[in-house]
Amino acid sequence: MSLVNELIKELIDDKQVTAVYGGGFKPPIQGHFYVVKKALEEFPEIDKFIIYVGGGVRDGISQDESLLVWNIYKKYLGDKIEIIPSKSPIGDVLRYGKNNPDEVVYFIIGGREGREDDVVDIASRTKGVKEKYPNMEVKVLTTTDPEMSGTNARKALKVSEEEFIKYLPPQLTDEEKIEVYNLVSPVVKVDCLAE
């Protein structure tokens, strides 16, 4: 453990450190996975990591399907991970901070390098957090691929399995990548003609 990490651990040793990360995750992709993995690596003091997965449906991908995908990813992220369905993921992140004032709460948020729209979104979502919730710390983790997005993954899903798999974490086995594809790919309904 580095000296910095040792000092951080000493400062907060008596308090639980919980990371909270929320989003629609329709579907969870490589960028989302990277944010969680990177946060766990950069902040080893995290005791628990909650991922709030939003409700609703985007291009046919439901909350249940997103939860199943996160459960596949979970085995690569460790046992600190809790995946929780949510109606309002960012609201739940803030409520967690409000309802757990005795914990140190890391508000984990991801952004893409070179994307001004992400900078604006992050500023909007985190405005006033430290003032309202002194126990919360915003932790922004940046991914390097500016085109890595759920929207682009859903577009790739409509093209082919091969295109979609490019959006999945490379840590997954080929079988797991196919499993994720099958979970979120649109079901084709074929009308049967009566004979």
Number of C-alpha atoms within 10 A of each C-alpha: 6 7 8 9 14 13 11 14 17 11 10 13 12 11 13 16 23 22 30 28 23 26 19 23 24 27 30 25 24 22 25 25 18 17 20 24 14 15 20 20 11 12 16 14 19 19 15 16 24 19 24 25 28 24 20 14 14 15 15 14 19 19 22 16 20 24 22 18 23 25 15 15 21 17 11 13 18 12 11 14 20 15 17 14 17 20 14 15 21 22 13 19 24 20 12 20 25 17 10 15 13 13 18 20 29 23 22 22 22 22 22 19 15 13 12 11 11 16 15 10 12 16 11 10 13 16 12 10 16 12 9 12 18 13 18 26 17 17 18 16 18 18 18 11 14 14 14 18 20 20 14 12 23 21 14 17 20 13 11 12 16 13 13 22 20 15 23 22 18 11 12 15 10 11 9 15 23 15 15 26 20 12 18 20 19 14 9 6 6 6 6 6 5 4 3
